Every structure is written in C-alpha cells, then in structure tokens.
Amino acid sequence: MYQKKEQAQKIADDYFRQGFNCAESTFQAAKEVLELGGNTPTSTASGFGGGIGRLGHVCGAISGSVMAAGLCAGRTSPEQKELYNRLQATVSEMVKRFAKVHGSIQCRELIEYDLQDPAQLKRYMIDKKGREKCRQYVTAAVGILVEELEKRRLNGPGG
C-alpha cells in the first residue's frame, strides 16, 4: 500500500508543479497508479479546481480523488447497490479524514483566498505559500484515496 500511496503522491505533486490544477492532479495521478485506464481524460476534472469553478467550495483535490474512486470502484448499473454503498462509505471516510487533518474541505477556508475576486486570484497565483498549501492538499487527498481503496479492497474498476 505505501508504495502505491507514495507513488500517487509523487505523481500528483509533479502534475501540480507542472501547472495542472488540484483536481486534475489528483485525478490523473490516481488513474495512473491505480491503472484505471486512459478512456477518461484529465480534462474531466478541470472544472473542479479552486473549489468548483474557483467558487471556493469543496477542495478540488478531494473532488479529483472522489472522481477517481468512482472510476475505481463505482457501479455501472443501478442494481449494484452493495457496490454503491461500499463506494459511498469509502468516499465519506476519505472526506472525513481530510477534514480532520486540515480542518475543512472548503477551498476558500483552506487557502484563505476568494478566487472569484480578481485581485485575490492574482495574489494567490504569486503567493508561494498559498500554492504550497494546495500542493500539500493534493498529496494528502490522493494519499487518503489510495489508503482507503486498499483498506477496503476496492482496487479496480467495479470494485
């Protein structure tokens, strides 16, 4: 487990440093490490950065991880109720763990910037400490994802 977790964290960190947003970074890293295939493009996660369209809502790193969890262990038909319930419990635990460590799951609270405000967005983009916070959230979220999927033995498409 730790090897996959560390690998996912390194890849997510690399994507974030390259300029991908938080959701894109966690989603793509998880897809690669968990071998979820390449059919779902990284762009699927693009709108979730900055707390969904920079609105400051749910942290994009969490959103990207939740999307990857769905690819890994989500249902493909409504009859798969047990699989659905297992995924929901996994996602719930992921989010609770992230909130417990970081104090919130809300982007605006985590980074202390309102990205809808052009002046604050500009300050955030040049604030190395702010970007560092996001980088830490990216690696934390993808690490929690890998741990929870492996703990629950949900480690491939369809669980």
N, C-alpha and C positions, 0 to 999 in steps of 0.2 A: 504494500500500500504506500509506504513512504516514498518509494522510488517514483511511483506514478504521481503522487502529490507534488513532490519536488520538481518533477519534470513539467507538470502542468503549470506550476507557479513560475518557473523559469520562462516557459514559452509565453505565458500571459504577460509577464513583465517585459519580455522582448517586444511583443506586439505593441504594448502600451508605449514603450520608449520610441518605437518607430512612428507613432502618431495615430494609431488606432484608438478609438475611444474605449472606455471601460467595458461596455457591454460587448463590443466586438472582440476585445482582447480575451475576456473570459470565455466567450462562446467558441472562438476559434481554437484556443488552447485546449479546451475540453474536447472539442471534436477530434483534434489530432491525437491527444493522449489516450482518449477512450476509444479511439478508432471507430468513430461514428459515421465515417464515410464523407464524401465530398459533395453530396447532392444538395445540401442546404448551404447556400452561400453566406459568407460572413456578413454581407450587406443586410441580411435578415435582422441582425442585431443593431444596425446603425442608428435607428431612431430611438433606441433606449438609452443612449448616452446622456449624461447630465441629468439623470432622473426623469427620463422620457421627454425627449424634445427640449432638453435644457430647462424643464419646468421645476426641477429640484425635488421631484417625488422619489419613488423607490430607486435606490442606487443602481446605476447601470451594471455594475459588476455583479450584483445579485441577479438582476434581470437576465444577463447573459448566462449565468450559471443555471438559472431556472429553465431557460430555454434548452440548454444542453442536457439537463436532467430529463426533460421531456423527450428529447431525441433518444436518449439512452434507455429510458425506462417507461416512456409514456404508452398509453394504449392507442390502438389503431382502429378500435371499434367500440361502440358504447356498451357492448356486452362484457368487456374486460373490466368489470367492476373491481375485482380484487387488485389487479394491476394499478388501476386508477387510484384506489385507496392507498396502496403502498407508495406510489409516487407523491401523493398529496402529503402523506406523513413525512416523507423524506424532505420535501420542499419546506414544509413547516419547520422541521428541525434545523435545516440549513439557515433559514431566515432568523430563527430564534437564536441560534449560536452566533451569527454575525452581529445581531443586535446586542447580545450580552457582552461581547468583546468590545464593540465600537460605540455602544450607547444609543445607536439609532440605525435605521435603514434608509432614512431620508437623505438624499444627496445634499440638499441645501443645508441641513444640520451638520452633516459630516464634513463638508468642505468649507462651510461658513461663507459662502458666496451665493448671490442670486444671479444665476447665469442668464436670466431673462433681461437683466439690466445691462445694457451695452458697456457701461463704464466698469461694472463689476466683472463682466465677462473678460474684458480687456485686461484688468488687473489679475484675474485668475490665470489667464494664459501666460503671463510673465512671472507669476509667483511660483518659484521653485518649491516652496514648502507646500503650497496647495496641490500642485501636481504630484508631489511626493506622497501626500495623503492618499490621493486617488490610486497611485501605484500600489500602495500598501493594501487598499481595499480590494483591488483587482487580485492581488496574490492571495489575500485572505479568502475571498469568495470562492475562487477556483480550488483552493486547498480544502475548504469545507465541503465543496461539492464532491470531490474525489473521495474524501474520507467517508461521507455519508453513503455514497453509492456503494462503496466497497463494504462498509459495515453491514449494509442491508442486502448485499449480494445482488445489487441492481447494476450490472456492469455490461450491458449490451442492449442493442435495440430490442424493445419489447420486454425488458427486464430480465 
